[in-house]
Structure formats: C-alpha cells, structure tokens
Amino acid sequence: MDKLKKFELMEKIVRELEDLRNSQQACMQKISKIEVDNIELGDRRLEKDLPDMHQRIGDNLDNIAAILDSFAEQTSEFSNKNNIAALKEQEAISSR
C-alpha cells in the first residue's frame, strides 16, 4: 500500500472512530433521559438495569476516546513524517 492510500485509510478510521464516539454519546444521552423519565414511572427493571448500562457505555466511551486520541496522533505523525500534503499535491497535478 502506498503512503497516500495508507494515510487516506487512516483518516477514514479516524472519522469512523469519531462517529462511533458520537454514537456512544447519543446512547448515553438516551439512557440518561430514560433514567429521568423512570423517576416518575418507577419501573424496577429499569432502575436495576439502566445504571449498569450507563456505566458500561461510559466505559466504552472512555476507551473509544483514548483510541481515537492515540490513532489521530499516529495519523498526524504519519502525515508529517511522509509529507502527505506534498504527495496529495503531486497526485492532483498528475491527475490533471
């Protein structure tokens, strides 16, 4: 795999990790809303299970954020080390 294609794949993974993080945040918000709504309802199953779900999603969110930060940094370092901006420019000129 050439360097530009590898970088593009790395950027795609960063975007996918960001999307995954956003999805997990949305799940956290939905569970929180259900927990608040259940205060009035008082369903025991929800009272029992939602806090555990909330915690697991929170843990996943922390893991995703750590992976995203690390991989985004790795992608940036790869870009700088391999002068990806110049490679993109060269490819643009070649494709004209």
C-alpha angles and dihedrals in degrees: 000000000000121000097253093051090047091051092049090052090049090051090050090053091050089053091048091050090050089051090049091051090050091049091051090049089052090051090051091052092049093049090048090052091049090049090052092046090049091057086075095038098044099205107175096210091055091045090052101042107032097068090054091048090048091052094048093049089047090053091048090049091053091050093047091049091051092048091046093050092048095045094045089053091048090050092050092049090049090051093050095043093050098037092236093177090062091045090052091049091049091049091050091052092047093051094055 
